[in-house]
Amino acid sequence: MTRLLNTPDDFPAQAVAGLASAFPSYLKPVFGGVVRATRTAPGKVSLVVGGGSGHYPAFAGWVGQGFADGAVCGNIFSSPSAAQAYSVCKAADRGAGILIGFGNYAGDVLHFGQAAERLMSEGIDTRCVLVTDDIASAGPQEHLKRRGIAGDLPVFKVTAAACEEGRSLDEVIEVFNRVNDRTRSFGVAFGGCTLPGAPEPLFRVEPGTMGVGLGIHGEPGIRDAELGTADDVARLLVEGLLEDRPRDAGRRVVPIVNGLGATKYEELFVVWNDIRTRLLDAGLEVVDPQVGEFVTSLDMAGLSLTLVWLDEVIEPLWLAPCDTPAFRRGSVAVVELDDTELPQEAEAVVVTAEGSPQSRRIAAGAVRALEAISAVLADRQAELGRLDSVAGDGDHGIGMARGSAAAASEAAAVAGQGAGASTTLTAAGAAWSASAGGTSGALWGAVLTAFGAALGDEAPYGAERIVAAARACLDAVRRLGGAEPGDKTMVDAMAPFVEALAASDRPLPEAWQEAVAAAEEGARATEGIVARVGRARPLGEKSLGTPDPGAVSFVEVARAVGPFLA
């Protein structure tokens, strides 16, 4: 359990601030995360890594010479916002392009992709690459659909060394693809982690059993199995990885035994000894083994084994020197500190033109609706988190509560400057996305932006415009998230809502109530669906019997808006 905190909402930011102040010769804080505190010569490709907090030493602990140039730090187990990623990348840019590396999670894909698009629009060549090492999350024929877990360490370290050598962005990406294709991980869990401020862990494992195929965001294993001895666990992990070895793998491997946060080092050493014996018995040559905590999951009990299959390109880059707060090898050159001041806050929204009188009235109503949404989601936070923990990471309730609160606050500030409906909702969407992170943060940011764009700052208000705005929101969610009805996402509630709203011939408030009922029915129907997209996909079977939290939260939001449509 995470006991030492001030307030749960501030825990991630305060942890990053404390890390930076504890290692001032390595790290410098910037809005959204940290960058190197040392000077880096211009003309180097910058590697920026990141994801949700709660995984230390990943990702901020890997920033330093020979490793990452910056790390973007989201909320606990939740992807950073596009604004955070943009800020860190701008601070880390050295003029030769930026490579953003992260694990294969939907929220990260959305937010980092948006940041890359913004940077590209400013003339900064920016690419995104995804680590896909977890063999439990997809089969061998779908390697690039797998999650990124402890393989983040070797994949990013090798890629960073290629950046340090002065290779071009295209050449660095070739190295990334090479090492990612030759990295495999497999893990087990003995107990779930507890989010800061939460009264109980995200999941429990029965005594004498273990969850096989864990995730690093508090997800339970894909299946349960008898625990057995340390050597039994070693056999399970080694045999699983050897069955999935890459083509032309060779015999030389770097093994990485990774503790998830609560499994003691002595236990890791015991199981490592058994793993080593089994690797040697399989005819493999062990190179530079690593045993410790590298990619954790707060106080989760469990461990994973990663094998990196070496070749003539990967091995020297893995062994190249680096110096960071949490991972060091060899000797790096002495460099001076960089005292450049960096922004510590997101860019503020400044209203340059007032909306029409009618649009300003609509904006004021939107502020009240967002305040109502925030109150409802704060009240339902625990329940939404519980639903999400069945086959996900349990952060949906926290994310929705934080996002809606930030959206309501930003909307009030912008509307107070005379903004119309479009400007107000666009600002609220950006705030929701920035504060919530994760997939839901990106999607709800897009929802508010799309709704506001359809309303405009000048256009007349009417029921037909509300219907058009609702359809624009659905289109935006489908386009960004790639989900369709039947995938077990918020779209399963959103699509019937929009169709019912468009088909009704009743006055708008009554039509809205009918649409909410249709959405509620759609959300309820997700109980019988196996998740097919998003973070819950690897644990899809476990989601049977539980409604999708995104669909449930959509119903709550839609119901809260209804009274403000009169």
Buried (B, 14 or more C-beta within 10 A) or exposed (E): BBEEEEEBBEBBEEBBBEBBEEBEEBBBBBBBBBBBBBEBEEEBBBBBBBBBBBBBBBBBBBBBBBBBBBBBBBBBBBBBBBBBBBBBBBBBBBEBBBBBBBBBBBBBBBBBBBBBEBBEEEEBBBBBBBBBBBBBBBEEEEBEBBBBBBBBBBBBBBBBBBBBBEBBBEBBBEBBBBBBBBBBBBBBBBBBBBBBBBEEBBBEBEEEBBBBBBBBBBBBBBEBBEBBEBBBBBBBBBEBBBEBBBEEBBEBBBBBBBBBBBBEEEBBEBBBBBBBEBBEEEEBEBBBBBBBBBBBBBBBBBBBBBBBBBBEBBBEBBBBBBBBBBBBBEEBEEBEEBEEEBEEEBEEBEBEEBBBEBBBBBBBBBBBBBBBBBBBBBEBBBBBBBBBBBBBBBBBBBBBBBBBBBBBBBBBBBBEBBBBBBBBBBBBBBBBBBBBBBBBBBBBBBBBBBBBBBBBBEBEBEBEBBBBBBBBBBEBBBEBBBBEBBBBBBBBBBBBBBBBBBEBEEEBEEBBBBBBBBBBBBBBBBBEBBBBBBBBBBBBEBBBEBBBBBBBBBBBBBBBBBEBBE
